[in-house]
Amino acid sequence: MTPPATPPATPSATPPATPPDESAVEAVAEPHEPGPGERVARDRVRAEAAGMTHPGAREALEAARAAGADPAVVAEWQRIEEHLVDHGGPYSPASDPYVQGQLTARSHHDAPRTPQPTRNAALTLPAPGPPAPFRPS
């Protein structure tokens, strides 16, 4: 009797996940203007983290690292996990000072700008003349 043949490896099989490069995670964690893909990744992590406590966030961080997730995803899980260490309750983007600071900054950045008045030579005041005489009232 011959042993059963092992199926050939399919080209669509996903390679084993490699942990993300920690220097890439640190670079993403530094203050900078995130690109659209990074914003989407952060928003997705925040939505998934809503209601999680510290142990759940720690597990999600470890799972993201083990899966070789995008550095932006790992950095956001790491930030949320660190936030929940001292928080003592479930995660909520509404109570996350970092998220609220980003939203405030973004609203100020995206707000319509008031045009600055331009200097028009026709609107300038004439040079002052002699002072008016003093008249007691």
Rosetta blueprint (number, residue, H / E / L):
1 M L
2 T L
3 P L
4 P L
5 A L
6 T L
7 P L
8 P L
9 A L
10 T L
11 P L
12 S L
13 A L
14 T L
15 P L
16 P L
17 A L
18 T L
19 P L
20 P L
21 D L
22 E H
23 S H
24 A H
25 V H
26 E H
27 A H
28 V H
29 A H
30 E L
31 P L
32 H L
33 E L
34 P L
35 G L
36 P H
37 G H
38 E H
39 R H
40 V H
41 A H
42 R H
43 D H
44 R H
45 V H
46 R H
47 A H
48 E H
49 A H
50 A L
51 G L
52 M L
53 T L
54 H H
55 P H
56 G H
57 A H
58 R H
59 E H
60 A H
61 L H
62 E H
63 A H
64 A H
65 R H
66 A H
67 A H
68 G L
69 A L
70 D L
71 P H
72 A H
73 V H
74 V H
75 A H
76 E H
77 W H
78 Q H
79 R H
80 I H
81 E H
82 E H
83 H H
84 L H
85 V H
86 D H
87 H H
88 G L
89 G L
90 P L
91 Y L
92 S L
93 P H
94 A H
95 S H
96 D L
97 P H
98 Y H
99 V H
100 Q H
101 G H
102 Q H
103 L H
104 T H
105 A H
106 R H
107 S H
108 H H
109 H H
110 D H
111 A L
112 P L
113 R L
114 T L
115 P L
116 Q L
117 P L
118 T L
119 R L
120 N L
121 A H
122 A H
123 L H
124 T L
125 L L
126 P L
127 A L
128 P L
129 G L
130 P L
131 P L
132 A L
133 P L
134 F L
135 R L
136 P L
137 S L
